[in-house]
Amino acid sequence: MQLFYNSTLDNSISQFSFSSEESKHIVKVLRKKEGDTLSITNGKGYIYEAEIIEANLKRCKAELISHKKIHSPKHSLHLAVAPTKINDRFEWFLEKATEIGVTEITPIICERSERKVIKLERMQKVLQSAMKQSLQAYLPKLNPAISYSEFLLTEKTGLLFVAHCAKGEKMELKRRVAPDKDVTVLIGPEGDFTQNEIDLAYEKGFLPISLGRNRLRTETAAIVACTTVSMINNG
């Protein structure tokens, strides 16, 4: 099965056209023709079956013939992660977190952040590609970059955790997470959160967690957190 993405699809639409880029891929690369069927998601929980009615290289048209709703997980996972200095590493995190099952991602700019500019359009394409590759019906929400202090002021629900390397009593994330509970995890930059940032998180109700004995890169820590929450909910 190969999955395509079209955010505009809903149950009121009967026919639609693919973008010129996807049309070329469908007709020239995949060699699809009239009468062939394709699977498409709108990233909002629906997967549609569509039949090609016009195999045009520039404007491939299709007709929706059926749809099914994929139930969303009972929990949500929001990762607030400081962008890495090397952009490729952050894109790798976005890709893998999408495959594993993250719900929402917010890039947070911290005191020690070395990257403060995020190209959301490029990041959205990474998420879309990973969603299609892993045959998922839900596209994670990617928020604009925000300062760490501003993020702490936003409304949050569920279990709140901050991962850091500073000294102090911490419990492993796997012992903190409970099934079917919403989770938010803060992951700092390469130089870690400052003590002031850690204290601010505590004041806002975030609990300290450990992701293991080894010191992890930012993107690795985020993936470990994502995997842990996924395993607790799907184990």
matplotlib code that plots the C-alpha trace (Angstrom):
import matplotlib.pyplot as plt

x = [0.0, 1.2, -0.4, -0.9, -1.8, -4.4, -5.4, -8.5, -10.4, -13.6, -16.7, -18.5, -16.0, -16.5, -13.7, -10.4, -7.1, -3.6, -0.9, 1.4, 4.2, 2.1, 0.4, 3.8, 4.8, 1.5, 1.4, 5.1, 6.9, 4.2, 2.7, -0.9, -3.7, -7.4, -9.3, -6.4, -7.1, -5.1, -5.2, -5.2, -5.3, -6.3, -4.1, -7.2, -8.0, -9.6, -8.2, -10.0, -9.9, -10.0, -10.2, -8.2, -10.5, -7.9, -4.2, -2.8, 0.9, 0.1, -3.4, -4.3, -8.0, -9.6, -13.0, -13.5, -15.2, -15.0, -13.5, -12.9, -12.2, -9.1, -9.7, -7.2, -5.1, -6.6, -3.5, -1.7, 2.1, 3.3, 7.1, 8.6, 12.1, 14.9, 16.0, 19.4, 22.4, 22.5, 19.2, 19.3, 19.3, 16.0, 14.5, 15.5, 13.8, 10.6, 10.6, 11.1, 8.8, 6.0, 6.6, 6.5, 3.4, 3.9, 0.8, 2.2, 5.6, 6.7, 10.2, 11.3, 14.0, 16.1, 18.8, 21.5, 19.8, 22.2, 19.4, 16.6, 15.1, 12.8, 11.6, 8.1, 7.3, 10.3, 9.5, 5.8, 7.0, 9.1, 6.1, 3.9, 6.4, 6.9, 3.1, 2.7, 5.6, 4.4, 0.8, -0.7, -4.0, -3.0, -0.5, 1.2, 0.6, 3.8, 3.7, 5.7, 8.9, 8.3, 10.5, 10.8, 9.3, 6.3, 5.8, 5.6, 2.7, 0.6, -2.2, -1.4, -3.2, -2.1, 1.3, 4.1, 7.7, 11.1, 14.2, 17.5, 21.0, 21.4, 21.8, 18.8, 16.3, 14.7, 12.5, 12.7, 10.1, 8.8, 7.9, 6.1, 3.9, 0.5, -1.5, -4.2, -2.9, -1.9, 1.8, 4.0, 7.8, 10.4, 13.7, 16.5, 19.3, 22.7, 24.0, 20.9, 18.5, 19.9, 19.1, 16.8, 14.9, 14.6, 13.3, 10.7, 9.5, 9.1, 7.1, 4.7, 4.2, 6.7, 8.3, 11.9, 12.6, 15.5, 15.8, 18.5, 22.1, 23.7, 24.0, 21.9, 21.8, 18.7, 17.2, 18.0, 16.5, 13.3, 13.1, 13.6, 10.8, 8.5, 9.3, 8.8, 5.3, 4.4, 5.4, 3.5, 0.4, 0.8, 2.7]
y = [0.0, 3.5, 6.4, 9.9, 13.1, 15.8, 18.0, 19.4, 16.0, 15.6, 13.5, 16.2, 16.0, 13.5, 14.5, 16.3, 16.9, 16.1, 18.8, 18.9, 17.3, 14.4, 14.0, 13.5, 11.0, 9.0, 8.9, 8.9, 7.2, 4.8, 4.4, 4.6, 4.9, 5.5, 3.0, 2.4, 3.1, 5.1, 5.4, 9.0, 10.5, 14.0, 13.8, 14.2, 10.5, 9.5, 7.2, 7.4, 5.1, 7.0, 5.9, 7.8, 9.2, 11.3, 10.2, 13.6, 14.3, 17.9, 17.4, 13.9, 13.7, 11.1, 10.2, 9.2, 5.8, 5.0, 6.2, 4.9, 6.6, 5.6, 6.0, 8.3, 7.1, 7.7, 9.7, 12.6, 13.3, 16.8, 17.2, 20.7, 20.4, 22.9, 22.9, 21.3, 23.3, 20.9, 21.1, 17.6, 16.2, 18.0, 16.8, 13.3, 13.7, 15.0, 12.0, 9.3, 10.9, 10.9, 7.3, 6.4, 8.4, 11.9, 14.1, 17.6, 19.3, 22.7, 24.0, 25.9, 28.6, 28.3, 30.3, 28.0, 27.4, 27.7, 27.6, 30.1, 30.1, 27.3, 26.8, 25.5, 24.8, 22.4, 20.8, 20.2, 18.3, 16.1, 15.3, 14.6, 12.3, 10.4, 10.1, 8.7, 6.3, 4.9, 4.6, 6.8, 8.8, 11.6, 14.3, 15.6, 19.3, 21.4, 24.7, 27.8, 28.2, 29.9, 31.0, 28.7, 31.1, 31.7, 28.0, 27.5, 30.1, 28.2, 26.0, 22.3, 19.3, 15.8, 14.7, 17.3, 16.3, 18.0, 16.0, 17.5, 16.5, 18.6, 16.9, 16.1, 13.4, 12.2, 9.2, 7.3, 8.4, 4.9, 4.9, 8.2, 7.6, 6.1, 4.6, 6.7, 9.9, 13.0, 13.8, 16.9, 16.5, 19.3, 18.5, 21.1, 22.1, 20.6, 22.5, 21.5, 23.7, 26.3, 25.9, 28.9, 27.2, 24.0, 25.9, 27.7, 24.3, 23.0, 26.2, 25.3, 21.8, 19.9, 16.9, 15.9, 12.8, 10.6, 9.0, 6.6, 6.7, 7.8, 11.4, 11.8, 14.3, 16.5, 14.6, 11.2, 12.2, 13.3, 10.0, 8.0, 10.0, 9.4, 5.7, 5.3, 6.9, 4.9, 1.6, 2.3, 3.0, 0.2, -2.5]
z = [0.0, -0.9, 0.9, -0.5, 1.4, 0.7, 3.5, 1.7, 1.5, 3.5, 3.1, 1.1, -1.8, -4.7, -7.1, -6.7, -8.5, -7.3, -7.3, -10.4, -8.5, -7.2, -10.6, -12.2, -9.6, -9.9, -13.7, -14.8, -11.8, -10.6, -14.0, -12.8, -15.3, -15.5, -13.4, -10.9, -7.2, -4.7, -0.9, 0.4, 3.9, 4.9, 8.0, 10.2, 10.7, 7.4, 4.7, 1.3, -1.6, -4.9, -8.5, -11.2, -13.8, -15.7, -15.6, -16.6, -15.9, -14.7, -13.2, -12.3, -11.3, -9.1, -7.7, -4.1, -3.9, -0.2, 3.1, 6.7, 9.9, 11.9, 15.6, 17.3, 20.3, 23.7, 24.7, 23.2, 23.3, 23.0, 22.7, 23.2, 21.9, 21.4, 17.7, 17.2, 15.8, 12.8, 11.0, 9.6, 13.1, 14.0, 10.7, 11.6, 15.0, 13.3, 10.9, 13.5, 16.1, 13.5, 12.7, 16.4, 17.1, 18.4, 18.5, 18.7, 18.4, 19.5, 18.9, 22.0, 22.0, 25.2, 26.8, 25.3, 22.0, 19.0, 16.4, 16.7, 13.2, 12.1, 8.5, 9.2, 5.5, 5.2, 8.5, 7.5, 4.4, 6.6, 8.8, 5.8, 4.2, 7.4, 7.9, 4.4, 4.7, 8.0, 6.7, 9.4, 9.1, 11.6, 10.8, 13.9, 14.7, 14.3, 16.1, 15.3, 17.4, 20.7, 23.6, 26.5, 28.9, 26.6, 26.2, 30.0, 30.0, 27.5, 28.7, 29.1, 30.4, 31.5, 32.8, 32.6, 32.5, 32.0, 31.0, 32.1, 33.1, 36.2, 39.6, 41.7, 42.3, 39.1, 38.2, 35.0, 32.4, 32.1, 35.8, 35.5, 32.4, 32.8, 29.9, 28.2, 29.8, 27.9, 28.2, 27.6, 27.7, 27.6, 25.9, 26.1, 23.7, 23.4, 26.4, 28.4, 30.2, 32.6, 36.3, 36.0, 33.2, 35.3, 38.3, 36.1, 34.8, 38.4, 39.2, 36.4, 37.6, 35.5, 37.1, 36.6, 34.6, 33.5, 30.1, 31.1, 32.5, 29.3, 28.2, 25.1, 22.2, 22.0, 19.1, 20.7, 24.0, 22.2, 20.4, 23.6, 25.3, 22.3, 22.2, 26.0, 25.9, 22.8, 24.5, 27.7, 25.6, 23.1, 25.1]

ax = plt.figure().add_subplot(projection="3d")
ax.plot(x, y, z, "-o")
ax.set_aspect("equal")
plt.show()
